[in-house]
Amino acid sequence: MSSAPETDFHYEIEDIKDEQRGYIVTTITCHGRLTSANADEIRKVVQPLIQRGGQIALDFADLQFLDSSGLGAIVGLKVSAINKGLCVLTLRNLTPRVKELLRITNLLQLFSS
């Protein structure tokens, strides 16, 4: 039995200008496994977007695994977005497994707001 390598993570970024609201909506579609091996990668991608402002959505429809380091990365990004005050960071299309992880760690409400 083989398992996916720890570095099996990739993403696509799509920016759409919301003319009515006057800001950019960025969707980052994540694929694979967000783990300690690549949690820093998502931080490096999202942090500059937070500084830019607007809305950021992390789409987890194809995220197969999230470990504590990956969870820590997205929580840190959410806190940065809140503290910056210019950016809204949301999670979309949570798999049942990721949703349950957020629920049992009492973080589901953080991402529901």
N, C-alpha and C positions, 0 to 999 in steps of 0.2 A: 504494500500500500504506500503510495507516494502522496506527499502533500505539496501544496503550492509553495514556492519559495517565499521567504519573508519579504523580499523586495518586489513581489508581484503587485505593484500599484501604479496606476497611471490615471490621468485625468485630461479633460478637455475644458477649455475656458471659452465662454461665449458672452460678449458684451452687447447689450441692447439699450439704446438711448430711450428713456421714457420721456417723451416730449412734454406730456402733461405735467409731470412732476418735476421735470428739469434735472433729472439725475440719471446715472447709468445703473442698470441692473446687470449684475455679473452672475452667471451661473457656472459653477464648477462641478462638472459631472465626474464623480469618482468611481473608479473600477478597481476591483481586486481586494487587497488586504492592506488596511491602514494600521501599521504596527510600529514598534520601536525602531525598526530598520528604516522607516521612511516618514515618521511623524514630523521630523524637521523639514522635510520637503514641502508638506502642506502649509506649515507655518511660513516658510519663505515665500510661497506663492501668494498667500492670502494677506499677510501683514501689509504689504504695500497697497493692496486694494482697500484695506481698512483706512489707511491714511488718506486715500483719494476720496472716500466718502461714498454715499449712495447705498445701494442694497446689494448684498452678496448672498447667494443661495448655494449651499453645498447639497448637491443632489446625490443621495446615497442609494438609489435604486439598484445599482450594480455593485455595491460594496458588500463583499462576502464575509469580511471579518474585520473587527475593530478591537484592538487590545487596549490595555490601560494607558499606554503611551499615546496611541491614536486618540483615545478619549480625552486625555490631558491636553493634547494639542488643540482639539476643537473647543474644549472648555476655555482654554487660554485665549483663543481667538475671539470667542464670544465675549469674554470679559474685556478684552482690548477694544472691541467694537462698542461695547456699552460705555466704557470709560472715555473713549474718543468722542462719542456723542454725535458723530457725523455719519455713522454707518449703522445699518441694520443687517445683522448676520442671522440667517435662518437655515434650517435643515429641511430638505424636501425628500419625499419618497423613502422614508425610513423602512428598512426591512424589519420584519418581526423580531429578528435577533437583535438588531441595533436598538430598536424601540424598547425592548425588554431590558437591555443593558442600561439605557438611560433611565428607565423606571426604577430598577433595583438600586441604582446609585443616586436616586433622588435628583436627577438632572433633567428629567423630562420637562418640568415646568420652566427651567431656564431657557430651553429652546422653544417652548410654546408661546413665549411672549413676543 
